[in-house]
Amino acid sequence: MKRVAMNFAAALVVAGVGAFAGAQAQEYPGSKPVQAVVPFAAGGPTDKVARELTMIMSKHLGTTIVIENLGGAGGTIGAKKVAQAKNDGYTILIHHIGMSTAPALYRNLGFDPLKDFEMVGEVADVPMIMVGNKQLPPANFKDLLPYIKANASKLSLANAGIGSASHLCGLLFQSAIQTELTTVPYKGTAPALTDILGGQVNLMCDQTTNIAGQLKAGALKPYAAMQSRRVEAFKDIPTAAEQGMPGVEVKIWHAMYAPKGTPKPVIDKLSAALQKSVTDPTFRAKMAELGAEAVPAQRATPDSLRTFLGSEIAKWTPVIKKAGVYAD
């Protein structure tokens, strides 16, 4: 009889906890602000996307979303903080493609992108464009490829550091053309751009959010958009596929996550607000200004992100392992 009573009491406690959690989820977010961790420095491309998003999403979620920039170790420090944060919906992560490349780049990562987070949804894609300094002789991508083959030992390929978007794009490009160039890693995009503009390095593949200004000013020689269709903001730049290299596609996608165990009703509210935000005309216009593209609403969902993240991990792991480059 005592055991039955104890079991009944335990059941009441569990039911009470469940009811409390359900009530919290129903009240979410209330007036409490949500902290969005951006695992990179303020002013960078991911930060730009996140700030535009959170301004719009605050309205649709019904509370303020405050950004915390927590850079370092290719975005893994900020991601790990969110993985270990309280799973109440008041801490979220806005990260880029690094969530799919970190498992291969870091041998002691400390978290599993697929297992230690709840997916909220995708946010925006930032296209990559292969550019060269103005002194490079090839006029287009079709001419660039044989030029690279003939001068590989003399040519340099800049990037913003190991694990950066430009580094990943460069790895995939070299793998596709089966030619290794002298890779020059920098501590960020700014010094890399300075040197390519000055002619100290020859080539770089980078995000439109970083090089849009230089492209519009004609300060860089654009060779190819590294995606299957032309970039909306730079329709005059042909794709690599159009110029004889199909299948080379690199986009820097951004997505939103919450700590594992965040209640489903809370995830549903976050995802619903995200879907409204990515289709908001103001957000879409802001992304277009950056040369980026907001995703359609059907991609701003947990299921879509889970599937996509898995496919991206499968895509990048062999490329990184073949290169034998690690960030730790």
N, C-alpha and C positions, 0 to 999 in steps of 0.2 A: 504493500500500500504506500509505503514511504517512497519507494522508487517511482511509482506512478505519479505521485505528487511532485517529485523532483523533476521528472520528465515534463510534466505539465507546466511547471514553473519555468523550465528552460525554454519550452516552446513559446510561452508568453513573452519571455525576454527577447527571443529571436524575432517574434512577430512585432514586438515593440520597436526593435532596432530597424526592422524593415519598414515599418510605418513611418518612423522618424526620417529615414533616408528618403522615402517616397515624398514626404511632406517637404523636405529640403529641396528635392528636385523640382517639385511643383512651384515652390517660391523662387527658385533660381531665375535670374541672378539677383533680383531685388535691387537695392540701391548700392550694393557692394561692388567696387570696381574689379575688373578682371585684369590680371597681369599677363601680358603676352611677352614671352621671352624670345628675343631675336638673337641668335647665337653669333652675331657678327657686330662689328663696330657701327656706330651711328654714321649715316651718310653713305654707306655702301649700298650696292644694288638690292640686296635682300631687305635692308632697312627701309629703302625707298618704297618698295612694294608693300611692306608691312605697315608703314605709316599711312599710306593711302588707303589700304584696306581697313585698318582699325578706325580711321575717322568715319568711314561709311558704316562699318559693322557695329560700332557703338550705338548708332541710331536704330539699327534693326534688332539688336540684342536687348536694348533698353537700359544699358548701363555703360559707364565709361570703360574703355579698354586702354590700359596704360602700358607702354612698351618699356621693357628693360633690356638694354643691350648688354649681352654677356658674351664677349668674343673670346677667342682662343682655341687652339688645337683643332682648327678646321670646323668649328661649330659644335664639337663634341662636348665641350664643357657646359654650354648652355643646354644642350639636349639632355645631358645626364642629369642636370639640375631638375628639369621638368619630369624626367622619368622617376625621380625620387620625391617629387613634390606631393603634397596632399591631393588626393583625387576627388576634389569637390567642385571642379569646374572653374575655379578662380585662378588657376595657373594653366596657360596653354603655350604651345610652342609654334612659332612660324619659322620654318626651315626650308632650305632648298634641296637640290639634287644630292647634297652631301649626306642626307639620310640613307641614300642607297649605295654610296661609295665608301662610307666610313667602315663598314664591316670588313672590307678588303684592305683599306689603307691603314687601319689601326689594328694591330694584332692583339692588343689588350684594351678593347673598346670600353668595357664596363657596362654596356647595355645592348639589348637586341632591338633594333628598330621595329621589327614586326611583332615582337612579344611583349615589349615593355611600354607600349603606348596604345591608347585608343585613337583610332583614326577619326578625324573630323571631315576633311575633304581637301581637294586640290584648290589652288587659288589662282595662279597665273603662270604662263610660260614666257620665258625670256629667250628670244632667238640668239644664236651665235653666228658671228660673221668672221670669216677669215680675211684678215687685212695685212697689208704690207706697207713698208715705208715708200715714200714717193719716188725714191731712187731705183727701186727694183725694175728691171727691164720688162718682164712679162706684162702684157696689157690686160690679160684676162686669165681666168682659172685654167682654161684649156691649155694655154701656153705656159702657165706656171708649173704644171706637173712635170713636163719633160725638162724644164729648167732646173727644178729641184733635183731630179734624177742625175742631171749632169754636174750639178754643183753642190751636192749634199754636204760635203765636208767643209764647204765655205759658208754655208747658210746657218743662221741662228733662228730659233723659235722661242719667243719670250712667253712667260706666263707669270701670274700673280702669286705664285708659291705652290708648293706641293698640296694637292687636294683641291686647289682652286678650280673654278669653272674653266678658266683658260688652260690650266694644266690638263684637265680631263679631256677637253676638246682636242688639245695637241696630241695626247696619247692615242686617241681614236683615229685622228688624221694620219699619224705616222704608221699606225697599224694597217690602215686601209691602203696606203700607198706603198707599204712594205719598204719604207726608207726611214732611216734615223737621221734626225738633224741635231745640231748642237743645241740642247735645251738650256735656256737661261732663266732660272727662277728668280723672281723679285719678291720683295716684302710688300705685296699689294699691287693693285693695278696702276696707281698713279706713277710710280717710278718706271714701271714697264712701258707705259704710254710715253713718258718723257723720252725714253731711249729709242723707241721705235719712231717717234716723230723726229728725233734728232739724227736718225740713221745709224745708231750704234747697234741695233738689232734689226733683223729683216722682216720677220713675220710674227703674227700673233692671232690667235682665235679667241674672241671674247664676246661678252654679252653686249647687246645693244644699249642696255642701261648704262654701261660704262663708256661706250665709244660713239654714242649717237651724235654728240656735239661735234666731234672731230670728223665724222662722216659727213655731216651736213655742211661743215666748213670746207670740205674737200682736202683736209689735211692728211688723210690716210687713203691708200689705194685699196678699194674693196675688191675682193676676188670672188667670194661665194658666200651665199647664205647656207648655213649648214643644217638645212631642214628640207622637207619634201616639197614645200611650197614657198613662194617668195614672201618675205617679211612685209607686212602691211605698210609699215612706215617707210620702207626702203624698197619699193616695188621695182626700181630700176636695177637692183642687184640680183643677178641670176642665181639660182641654186646650184649646188655642186652637182646634183643629178642632171640638171639641164646641160651641164658642161662636161658630161662624160664620166661622172663618178656617182652612180646611184647607190643608195643604201647607207651613205654617210650622213647620219642625222644626230645632232646634239642640241638639246634644248635644256635650259636651266629652269626646271619647274619648281614651283613653290607650293607648300601645303601646310595644313594646320593639324596639330596633334594635341592630345590631352594625356595626363598620366593614366596608366593602366588601372582599371577598376572605377573610373569615373562613371557614375550612374548613367544608364542609357537615356533616360529622359533629359538629362543635362546635355549629353552628346547630341541628342535630337534637336535641342534648342540651339546649340552652337552651330550645328550643320544647317539648320533652317535659316539662321541669320546669315551664315556664310553664303548660302545659295542666293539669298536676296541681294547680298553685297556684290557678288561677282556679276550679277545681271544689272546692277545699278548703272545707269548711263554715266554718272559722274565718275565712278570707278573705272569703267571701261575707257572713258576718254582720257583719264589720267594715265592708265596703262599704255594707251596708244602714244601719248606724248613721250613715254620712255622707250618706245619701240617694243613694248611688251604686249601680251594678249591675255585678257582675263579668260578663264576657262568657262565653258557653258555650265549651266546649273547642274546637269547630270553628272559632271565630274567633281562637283563640290559635295561629295557624299562619302561616308565612311567606306562603303563597299567598293566604290571606284578607286579610292586612294589605296585601300588594302591590296587590291589586285595590281594596280599600277606600281606600287612600291616593290612588290615581290618581283615583278617583271624587270624593273630597273636594277635591282640587286643582282638578278641573274644575268643581266646584260653587262654590267660593269665589272663584276668580280673577275671573270677570266681576262679581261683587258688589263686590269691593274696587276693581277698576278703574273701575267706574261711579261709586263714591263719590269716587275720586280722592284717597284718603288713603294716604300712605306713611309708613313708620316710620323711614326713613333720611334 
